[in-house]
Each structure stands twice: as C-alpha cells, then as structure tokens.
Amino acid sequence: MTLLPILVFWALLAWGMAGPRSVLLYLFFATMPFGAFAVLPTGLTGGLTFTSTPMVALALVLRTFVRPGGAGALLGMALRPERLLLLAAFGVVAVIVTLFMPRLFAGVIEVVPVRGDLDQTVPLRPNQQNISQLAYLLIALASVFAFARLLRGPRLRQHAYRALCLGGAVAVLTGLLDLASGSLPLNGLLAPFRTASYALAVDVEVLGGKRVVGLMPEASAYGGLCLGFLCAIHFYRRAMWQGAVRDIAAPLLVLALIGCIWLARSSGAYVGFAVFVMLAVVDWCLRLGARGRGARRGVAGELGFVVVLVIGLCLVVIVTPHALDPLYELVDRMVLQKGSSESFEQRGMWRRVAFEGLLSSQGLGLGLGSARTSSSLVAILSGTGLLGGALYYGFFLQCLLRTGRDRTGEASFVFSAFRFAAIPGFVVGLMVGSADFGGMLAFGFGLVSALADEVRSAARRRPVRHAPLWGPENALAVP
C-alpha cells in the first residue's frame, strides 16, 4: 500500500517533465501539504527523508536550465547585483561553511544536535544532517532561479496563482481528513503518506481537542503551511484574471484556511495570523487612500464581509455570553501562557546555545544542520555565519524594496503583495523555523525577481506611459 502513492507521485512528476511546464507549477504547490511523505523509501536512502515538494522543485530547475541557453541564463542571473547575485553568494557561503566549519571546530564548540538528546549539548561533529540540510537549502535556492526565469511570461504567472489555490485546497482537504480520522477509520488511508523517518507528532491533544496536522509532521508545521497559503492567496488574489477562481474559490479558501489554522492549535500560527490581520487592515487602508478605481477594487466587499462577521460575533456574545470561552481559553493556553511552558524554555535553550556557538566560531558559523535552533534567524546566522546572514537578509530586503510598474501594472501590485505576504511567515520563522526558507518564499522571491526583470526590460525599450492599474484596457481584467 505504501508503494502505490510513491509510484503515483513519480508518474505525475514524469508527466510534468514531459508535458506542459504549468504541470510542474501545480505539482509544486499541491505537494506542499505532504510534508511527512517520503517519495523514496527511507530504507534505500540511509534514513534520509526526501519529501515531494523539493523533488518537484528540482524537476523545475532541471527543466528550466538543462536546455540550450539555460546555463548562460543561470549565470546571467547569478552575476548581476540587481538580479540574484546576493542569493547566489549566500549559496556559495553556505556550501563553504557547511563543508569545512564542522571539521574545523570539531570537538571545540558545544551544540544541541539536530537529532539525539534535545536537552543536552554535545561537541560539534560533522554529521549526516549537514549534507541533508545543505541539499534542501540548495534546492530552495535553485528553485528561486527557476521561478525567476519561468514566471517571466504572464500566462505561466496566471497558472502559478491558480496553483496556489490548488495547494491551499489540498491543505484544507488533508486537514479535514486528519480531523475526521479521530472518529472515522481513516488511519489506513493516511498512513501511506506518513512515511518520513523523523518523529511525527500526529496524535497530540490540547484542552481535550485534537491538534490537526494534516499530512505534515506536526501541528506547528501544518499551521505554518496554512498560514503561508492564506497570506499568498489573499494578497496575490487580485493579480489573477477575472473568473471563478479569483472571485469565488480564492475567498472561500481564505475562510477555510483560517479555520484550519484554528484547528492546528499552534501558537506560532496564531501569532502569524494576528500579524496577517494587522497587515490586511493596513492593506485596506492603503487601497482606500489610493488614487484610481482599480486600486480600490474589491475593498468594499472585503470590508463588508469583515463588518458582518464582527457584528455576528457580537450578537453571539450578547445572546450567549459564554459562547467564546473555549476560544479565550485556547488562546490563553497556546499564546499568552507560552512563555511559562517547558517547550518555550527548551527552544530558548536551543537558540542560546547555537548563538553562543556562532560567537565561539568568531562569526564564521557552524555549518547547516550542526545545531538545533528553532528559529530561522539563528539557524541562518549559526549555520552560514555572519557573512551568510548578511547576504541572505540583504537579498530579502532587496526583494521587499522592489518598485516599478510594467505596462499592465501587475508588477507594482505584486511587489506590494509580496511585502504583505512574506512578513507573517518571517515573524513566525523567528520563533519556529530553520535555515531552509521553503517553497512558498522561494516562489515569492522568484516572482518578484521575474517581474523586476520585466520592468527593467520595458524601461530599456522605451519610456512607458503607465496604464491605470485596473482600467478596462488592463490585461489583468480579462481572461
């Protein structure tokens, strides 16, 4: 039974390699919710787990660059400061630090190992996790290059936006199946997709309720996944061409993903959702104050729905004063009391030890996979050193500060949407994260880089008279 899903995955991947390029885009996002699914039997890989999304990303990279002119395009992006030079330099530093620093500082620096006793420090040693963590990061870096080249065409960008919705729908479906498995005999259906070699926390309860994990390793990973899809679908939705996906499916998915975040019962996801709400309010305010009918399009409907929802909640509280007590209790337990929990103290110890190891290495770094950190910031700094951290966050800042407008106005909108969509995940990553920034952020990096190239190309060809963002002549307004 376990072999069948693996064969289906590789058959779909072969179709993506031979068929239209858009197939790989849909597979990329649709496989994200299968974070506990090993697409190669772990008995054949020495215990390493190869999940589906990195394999699809690798296929995207191969299909994009293993062709005439592909190597030249790759070098062109990697060697130009206005394109992906900072990210390429970060990858080089990560490779050097990970291959050499665990050996240089072996036995000298104490770390909390990625695998093993998580409450004790051990002397630094080269280990299998150095290679696996480096491999995952390099795949994520390469996928940014692939997206930056692949998404230069507006048609493929539209496929990518729809693929986001497909991935969000799969995340909701897997979450509902996991929730239903508590009362229905569905474990036999879900077990073939839970074949990762690392520990899986799929039967955890909080306050008498099951923490929904979908087909991810744990509830925090599932909550973070749903948060990523929620932010991407909400903020990129207006870049879609008019149709049922943009006007009906995407809003329904936003509501469903909010429900899944609640069911995950993850403190990190709750904090990220609070950041998302604040950013959505800021976005509404900016759109209401912007010039042009197009910039304000859809704001009235979105605000109207929120007002109706708030009024409904107020009526519920008036009629049944204690109806929201379970909500208050869960938020208090998962967020407000988190600082006094044992897991919070343990994660704080991981971060402290890793940061002390960074200082002991004179800022050179310990290598990816050398130390457990539970924070993307500490993981990148301790794993790649101060130089690697400066290059990566310099590139992140470069993407956040992208500006410009193409003929249709899609570029200026997507640049703004990326800023809003990336921040909640960044905040959550400071609390629970790793050096591998993941597929969702890789897609965002590649998307803004592709549109930045389009803006520069248009500026070189001729002066552009900017069209209204959502005028009747806008290509985004028609399918």
LINTA-V448078 format. One record per residue. RES is the residue in one letter. SS is DSSP state (helix for helix, strand for strand, loop for the rest). PSI is psi in whole degrees, 0 to 359 (NA if undefined). BURIAL is I if it has 16 or more other ideal C-beta (glycine too) atoms within 10 Angstrom, else O. Layout:
# LINTA-V448078
RES;SS;PSI;BURIAL / RES;SS;PSI;BURIAL
This chain:
# LINTA-V448078
M;loop;325;O / T;helix;329;O / L;helix;329;O / L;helix;310;O / P;helix;325;I / I;helix;316;I / L;helix;320;O / V;helix;317;O / F;helix;311;I / W;helix;331;O / A;helix;317;O / L;helix;321;I / L;helix;322;I / A;helix;321;O / W;helix;319;O / G;helix;326;I / M;helix;328;O / A;helix;335;O / G;loop;202;O / P;loop;147;O / R;helix;334;O / S;helix;335;I / V;helix;319;I / L;helix;327;I / L;helix;315;I / Y;helix;320;I / L;helix;323;I / F;helix;310;I / F;helix;326;I / A;helix;334;I / T;loop;350;I / M;loop;320;I / P;loop;355;I / F;loop;56;I / G;loop;350;I / A;loop;13;I / F;loop;114;I / A;strand;118;I / V;loop;354;I / L;loop;132;I / P;loop;128;O / T;helix;339;O / G;helix;338;O / L;helix;351;O / T;loop;13;O / G;loop;27;O / G;loop;352;O / L;loop;143;I / T;loop;120;I / F;loop;108;I / T;strand;173;I / S;helix;318;I / T;helix;316;I / P;helix;328;I / M;helix;320;I / V;helix;319;I / A;helix;319;I / L;helix;322;I / A;helix;321;I / L;helix;317;I / V;helix;314;I / L;helix;316;O / R;helix;331;I / T;helix;321;I / F;helix;342;I / V;loop;74;O / R;loop;164;O / P;loop;129;O / G;loop;352;O / G;helix;318;I / A;helix;320;O / G;helix;320;O / A;helix;321;O / L;helix;314;I / L;helix;323;O / G;helix;320;O / M;helix;324;I / A;helix;339;I / L;loop;1;O / R;loop;124;O / P;loop;325;O / E;loop;355;O / R;loop;258;I / L;loop;26;I / L;helix;314;I / L;helix;319;I / L;helix;320;I / A;helix;318;I / A;helix;323;I / F;helix;318;I / G;helix;319;I / V;helix;315;O / V;helix;318;I / A;helix;319;I / V;helix;312;I / I;helix;313;I / V;helix;317;I / T;helix;326;I / L;helix;330;O / F;helix;324;O / M;helix;321;I / P;helix;333;I / R;helix;322;O / L;helix;320;O / F;loop;18;I / A;loop;129;O / G;loop;356;O / V;loop;323;O / I;loop;139;I / E;strand;138;O / V;strand;161;I / V;loop;119;I / P;loop;153;I / V;loop;322;I / R;loop;136;O / G;loop;207;O / D;loop;117;O / L;loop;1;O / D;loop;0;O / Q;loop;149;O / T;loop;151;I / V;strand;159;O / P;strand;142;O / L;loop;134;I / R;loop;147;O / P;loop;140;I / N;loop;174;I / Q;helix;329;O / Q;helix;334;I / N;helix;315;I / I;helix;316;O / S;helix;317;I / Q;helix;321;I / L;helix;319;I / A;helix;315;I / Y;helix;319;I / L;helix;317;I / L;helix;325;I / I;helix;318;I / A;helix;318;I / L;helix;315;I / A;helix;326;I / S;helix;331;I / V;helix;315;I / F;helix;319;I / A;helix;316;I / F;helix;322;I / A;helix;328;I / R;helix;320;I / L;helix;325;I / L;loop;19;I / R;loop;339;O / G;loop;134;O / P;helix;327;I / R;helix;316;O / L;helix;329;I / R;helix;321;I / Q;helix;321;I / H;helix;321;I / A;helix;320;I / Y;helix;319;I / R;helix;324;I / A;helix;326;I / L;helix;316;I / C;helix;321;I / L;helix;315;I / G;helix;319;I / G;helix;321;I / A;helix;319;I / V;helix;321;I / A;helix;318;I / V;helix;315;I / L;helix;314;O / T;helix;325;I / G;helix;318;I / L;helix;322;I / L;helix;319;I / D;helix;320;I / L;helix;317;I / A;helix;337;O / S;loop;345;I / G;loop;338;O / S;loop;349;O / L;loop;153;O / P;loop;73;O / L;loop;1;O / N;helix;326;O / G;helix;331;O / L;helix;325;O / L;helix;333;I / A;helix;320;O / P;loop;345;O / F;loop;8;I / R;loop;68;I / T;loop;12;I / A;loop;151;I / S;loop;343;O / Y;loop;169;O / A;loop;137;O / L;loop;127;I / A;loop;85;O / V;loop;357;I / D;loop;42;O / V;loop;138;O / E;strand;146;O / V;strand;125;O / L;loop;40;O / G;loop;4;O / G;strand;147;O / K;strand;137;I / R;loop;117;I / V;loop;131;I / V;loop;352;I / G;loop;230;I / L;loop;32;I / M;loop;168;I / P;loop;328;I / E;loop;171;I / A;helix;322;I / S;helix;323;I / A;helix;320;I / Y;helix;318;I / G;helix;318;I / G;helix;323;I / L;helix;312;I / C;helix;322;I / L;helix;318;I / G;helix;315;I / F;helix;320;I / L;helix;310;I / C;helix;315;I / A;helix;313;I / I;helix;317;I / H;helix;312;I / F;helix;331;I / Y;helix;354;I / R;helix;319;I / R;helix;351;I / A;helix;349;I / M;loop;152;I / W;loop;154;I / Q;loop;141;O / G;loop;182;O / A;helix;328;O / V;helix;313;I / R;helix;317;I / D;helix;338;O / I;helix;303;O / A;helix;314;I / A;helix;312;I / P;helix;322;I / L;helix;321;O / L;helix;323;I / V;helix;314;I / L;helix;317;O / A;helix;321;I / L;helix;325;I / I;helix;317;I / G;helix;321;O / C;helix;324;I / I;helix;320;I / W;helix;317;I / L;helix;335;I / A;helix;334;I / R;loop;48;I / S;loop;126;I / S;helix;321;I / G;helix;317;I / A;helix;324;I / Y;helix;317;I / V;helix;316;I / G;helix;322;I / F;helix;321;I / A;helix;319;O / V;helix;319;I / F;helix;316;I / V;helix;316;O / M;helix;318;O / L;helix;324;I / A;helix;320;I / V;helix;317;O / V;helix;318;O / D;helix;315;I / W;helix;317;I / C;helix;317;O / L;helix;320;O / R;helix;323;I / L;helix;328;O / G;helix;356;O / A;loop;156;O / R;loop;151;O / G;loop;139;O / R;loop;326;O / G;loop;321;I / A;loop;331;I / R;loop;4;I / R;loop;129;O / G;loop;349;I / V;helix;318;I / A;helix;316;O / G;helix;317;O / E;helix;314;I / L;helix;323;O / G;helix;318;O / F;helix;318;O / V;helix;318;O / V;helix;316;O / V;helix;319;O / L;helix;316;O / V;helix;318;O / I;helix;319;O / G;helix;317;O / L;helix;320;O / C;helix;319;O / L;helix;320;O / V;helix;317;O / V;helix;323;O / I;helix;315;O / V;helix;317;O / T;loop;89;O / P;loop;331;O / H;loop;14;O / A;loop;329;O / L;loop;9;O / D;helix;318;O / P;helix;325;O / L;helix;312;O / Y;helix;318;O / E;helix;319;O / L;helix;316;I / V;helix;320;I / D;helix;318;O / R;helix;314;O / M;helix;336;I / V;helix;302;O / L;helix;325;O / Q;loop;7;O / K;helix;326;I / G;helix;340;O / S;helix;5;O / S;loop;160;O / E;helix;321;O / S;helix;324;O / F;helix;316;O / E;helix;321;O / Q;helix;315;O / R;helix;324;I / G;helix;322;O / M;helix;319;I / W;helix;313;I / R;helix;319;I / R;helix;315;O / V;helix;318;I / A;helix;320;I / F;helix;322;I / E;helix;325;I / G;helix;322;I / L;helix;315;I / L;helix;322;O / S;helix;334;I / S;loop;10;I / Q;loop;29;O / G;loop;2;O / L;loop;332;I / G;loop;163;I / L;loop;350;I / G;loop;142;I / L;loop;138;I / G;loop;3;I / S;loop;327;I / A;loop;143;I / R;loop;135;I / T;loop;321;I / S;loop;34;I / S;loop;128;I / S;helix;322;I / L;helix;310;I / V;helix;324;I / A;helix;317;I / I;helix;317;I / L;helix;313;I / S;helix;330;I / G;helix;328;I / T;helix;0;I / G;helix;174;I / L;helix;324;I / L;helix;313;I / G;helix;318;I / G;helix;319;I / A;helix;321;I / L;helix;315;I / Y;helix;310;I / Y;helix;336;I / G;helix;319;O / F;helix;319;I / F;helix;313;I / L;helix;321;O / Q;helix;318;I / C;helix;322;I / L;helix;331;O / L;loop;7;O / R;loop;137;I / T;loop;169;O / G;loop;168;O / R;loop;137;I / D;loop;189;I / R;loop;322;I / T;loop;347;I / G;loop;1;I / E;helix;322;I / A;helix;310;I / S;helix;324;I / F;helix;315;I / V;helix;323;I / F;helix;315;I / S;helix;318;I / A;helix;322;I / F;helix;319;I / R;helix;315;I / F;helix;322;I / A;helix;331;I / A;helix;333;I / I;helix;315;I / P;helix;316;I / G;helix;324;I / F;helix;317;I / V;helix;315;I / V;helix;321;I / G;helix;334;I / L;helix;334;O / M;helix;318;I / V;loop;106;I / G;loop;175;I / S;loop;180;I / A;loop;335;I / D;loop;110;I / F;loop;351;I / G;helix;169;I / G;helix;325;I / M;helix;315;I / L;helix;327;I / A;helix;319;I / F;helix;315;I / G;helix;315;I / F;helix;312;I / G;helix;322;I / L;helix;311;I / V;helix;328;I / S;helix;320;I / A;helix;317;I / L;helix;329;I / A;helix;321;I / D;helix;319;I / E;helix;320;I / V;helix;316;I / R;helix;320;O / S;helix;318;O / A;helix;322;I / A;helix;327;O / R;helix;327;O / R;helix;311;O / R;loop;159;O / P;loop;137;O / V;loop;128;O / R;loop;112;O / H;loop;128;O / A;loop;154;I / P;loop;145;O / L;loop;322;I / W;loop;37;I / G;loop;171;O / P;loop;337;O / E;loop;359;O / N;loop;130;I / A;helix;337;O / L;helix;345;I / A;helix;354;O / V;loop;146;O / P;loop;NA;O
